[in-house]
Amino acid sequence: MRPITILTDSAVQFTHPTFPGFDLVNIIPLFPVEKENQESFRLSASSDQDIQIILKEASQNSGHVFAILSSGYLSALPNQILRLLRVSSAAPHIIIIDSQTIGIGTGYLVEKAAALAASGESSVEIETTIREACGTLYTTVIMPDIRPLVPIGLVDAAQANAVSILSIQSIFSLEEGLPTPLVKVRNRKAAYEYLVEFIDEFEKLHLIAGIQEALTDEADFQIITDHLNEFYPDNEWLTYPPNAAWKTIFGKNSYGLVIVSNEESR
């Protein structure tokens, strides 16, 4: 029996193809929800029966199970697991951590937990470390089209159509897992300038990652690259393509920034 199993979901995005403890991680598939629903999430998982089987197998094969999941405002899975555990007559002991983010942010937490587990850290130490690390994650999203947020109930269709017609770049942050509007700007250059201002709110950076399509002109991010080279020379600037979950929630033309701070708060 392995000491620890880590469950996550397919909205996760890892910063490394493999990492210490990779073999301890099991990924639960998520699927896009195309129509508006009462719960207002964009991603759902398999049937209750399938999830029950996954949870049972993980608990039988491990001493401790961690479920480090994408935001419960965007994915149905965290609440689905909680509901199944509440109604089960013999519920397995599973530590559920809602990352309150998605993609690279969730992946960072999973990688960190896996590395701790592989090094033999206790489940108590892992839980404490990962819950504290959740408070160091900051995700900012720029959306040229906010219509993907209509099914979540954050904007109405008329408002989304107006923003699209005006070619406005809407900037959101994930606050406690929910996309929260920050500001609107007129073009991509202004959006990148805003991201530079956002970066400057931090004194120390552990990780800074850009989310952009592979075919995006590298000059688009040059303002950030130049700023980091001048003021944060010790931080590597990493870029990743948006995964399928990111595109489902924020739209195929969205882009953004993920920061892991060394500070507990800004």
QUIMOZI-V872493 format. One record per residue. N is the residue number from 1. RES is the residue in one letter. SS is DSSP state (H for helix, E for strand, - for the rest). Layout:
n->(N/N)
res->(RES/RES)
ss->(SS/SS)
This chain:
n->(1/2/3/4/5/6/7/8/9/10/11/12/13/14/15/16/17/18/19/20/21/22/23/24/25/26/27/28/29/30/31/32/33/34/35/36/37/38/39/40/41/42/43/44/45/46/47/48/49/50/51/52/53/54/55/56/57/58/59/60/61/62/63/64/65/66/67/68/69/70/71/72/73/74/75/76/77/78/79/80/81/82/83/84/85/86/87/88/89/90/91/92/93/94/95/96/97/98/99/100/101/102/103/104/105/106/107/108/109/110/111/112/113/114/115/116/117/118/119/120/121/122/123/124/125/126/127/128/129/130/131/132/133/134/135/136/137/138/139/140/141/142/143/144/145/146/147/148/149/150/151/152/153/154/155/156/157/158/159/160/161/162/163/164/165/166/167/168/169/170/171/172/173/174/175/176/177/178/179/180/181/182/183/184/185/186/187/188/189/190/191/192/193/194/195/196/197/198/199/200/201/202/203/204/205/206/207/208/209/210/211/212/213/214/215/216/217/218/219/220/221/222/223/224/225/226/227/228/229/230/231/232/233/234/235/236/237/238/239/240/241/242/243/244/245/246/247/248/249/250/251/252/253/254/255/256/257/258/259/260/261/262/263/264/265/266)
res->(M/R/P/I/T/I/L/T/D/S/A/V/Q/F/T/H/P/T/F/P/G/F/D/L/V/N/I/I/P/L/F/P/V/E/K/E/N/Q/E/S/F/R/L/S/A/S/S/D/Q/D/I/Q/I/I/L/K/E/A/S/Q/N/S/G/H/V/F/A/I/L/S/S/G/Y/L/S/A/L/P/N/Q/I/L/R/L/L/R/V/S/S/A/A/P/H/I/I/I/I/D/S/Q/T/I/G/I/G/T/G/Y/L/V/E/K/A/A/A/L/A/A/S/G/E/S/S/V/E/I/E/T/T/I/R/E/A/C/G/T/L/Y/T/T/V/I/M/P/D/I/R/P/L/V/P/I/G/L/V/D/A/A/Q/A/N/A/V/S/I/L/S/I/Q/S/I/F/S/L/E/E/G/L/P/T/P/L/V/K/V/R/N/R/K/A/A/Y/E/Y/L/V/E/F/I/D/E/F/E/K/L/H/L/I/A/G/I/Q/E/A/L/T/D/E/A/D/F/Q/I/I/T/D/H/L/N/E/F/Y/P/D/N/E/W/L/T/Y/P/P/N/A/A/W/K/T/I/F/G/K/N/S/Y/G/L/V/I/V/S/N/E/E/S/R)
ss->(-/E/E/E/E/E/E/E/E/-/-/E/-/-/-/-/-/-/-/-/-/H/H/H/E/E/E/E/-/-/E/E/-/-/-/-/-/-/-/-/-/-/E/E/-/-/-/H/H/H/H/H/H/H/H/H/H/H/H/H/H/E/E/E/E/E/E/E/E/-/-/-/-/-/E/-/H/H/H/H/H/H/H/H/H/H/H/-/-/-/-/-/-/E/E/E/E/E/-/-/-/-/E/H/H/H/H/H/H/H/H/H/H/H/H/H/H/H/-/-/-/-/H/H/H/H/H/H/H/H/H/H/H/H/-/-/E/E/E/E/E/E/E/-/-/-/H/H/H/-/-/-/-/-/-/-/H/H/H/H/H/H/H/H/H/-/-/-/E/E/E/E/E/E/E/-/-/E/E/E/E/E/E/E/E/-/-/H/H/H/H/H/H/H/H/H/H/H/H/-/-/-/-/-/E/E/E/E/E/E/E/-/-/-/-/-/-/H/H/H/H/H/H/H/H/H/H/H/H/H/H/-/-/-/-/-/E/E/E/E/-/-/-/H/H/H/H/H/H/H/-/-/-/-/E/E/E/E/E/E/E/-/-/-/-/-)
